[in-house]
């Protein structure tokens, strides 16, 4: 079975958590790109909410002004099961763009 590659994007993420993906099947995150779009350093949290618990992939990640960060690299993958939600929040209003690459409905 062919894999279904998808992307989830968000612009100007700020101080309220933004849900980029809620899995409705077994999904694999294959890339998380974060870009600081303001003129000062920001701190970013990236986490997965599963069964009402938050599991951090990164907490208080500093991203310098105008810089970007690849949170998943070197072939790393993170698996989401149905109901898991990927969330991102910044300590600064309207400061972050995010691009997440996903394999939806992992086949066996």
SVG drawing of the C-alpha trace seen along z (x, -y; Angstrom):
<svg xmlns="http://www.w3.org/2000/svg" viewBox="-10 -43 31 48">
<polyline fill="none" stroke="black" stroke-width="0.4" points="0.0,0.0 1.3,-3.5 2.0,-5.9 0.0,-9.1 2.4,-12.1 0.7,-15.2 1.7,-18.5 0.3,-20.6 1.2,-24.3 0.6,-27.3 1.5,-31.0 2.2,-33.4 1.9,-31.0 1.9,-32.9 1.3,-32.4 -1.8,-30.1 -1.0,-26.5 -1.8,-25.7 -2.8,-22.2 -1.2,-21.3 -2.4,-17.7 -4.8,-15.4 -4.2,-11.9 -7.2,-9.9 -5.1,-6.8 -1.5,-5.8 0.6,-8.6 4.3,-9.4 5.8,-12.8 8.8,-12.9 9.7,-16.6 9.1,-19.6 10.4,-22.9 10.1,-26.0 10.9,-29.6 11.2,-32.6 9.6,-35.5 10.2,-38.3 13.3,-40.5 14.0,-38.9 14.8,-35.5 11.7,-33.3 11.2,-30.2 9.1,-27.4 7.4,-24.3 6.5,-21.4 4.5,-18.6 2.0,-15.8 -1.1,-15.6 -2.1,-11.9 -4.8,-10.8 -4.9,-14.3 -1.2,-14.2 1.4,-16.4 4.7,-14.8 7.3,-17.3 9.4,-16.8 11.1,-20.1 10.6,-22.6 11.7,-26.2 13.6,-25.8 15.5,-29.0 15.2,-30.2 17.2,-33.3 15.7,-36.2 15.2,-35.3 16.5,-31.8 14.9,-28.4 15.1,-25.0 14.6,-21.4 13.2,-19.6 13.2,-16.2 16.3,-15.4 18.6,-12.5 15.7,-10.3 14.0,-10.6 10.3,-9.9 7.6,-10.3 4.5,-8.1 1.1,-9.5 -1.8,-7.1 -5.4,-8.0 -6.4,-10.9 -2.8,-12.2 -2.5,-15.9 0.7,-17.7 0.8,-21.2 3.2,-24.2 3.4,-27.4 5.8,-30.4 6.5,-32.8 5.9,-35.7 2.8,-36.7 2.6,-36.0 6.3,-35.0 6.5,-31.5 5.7,-29.7 5.6,-25.9 5.7,-23.3 5.1,-19.6 5.6,-16.7 3.5,-13.6 2.9,-10.1 -0.8,-9.6 -2.3,-6.2 0.9,-4.2 0.4,-0.9 1.8,2.4"/>
</svg>
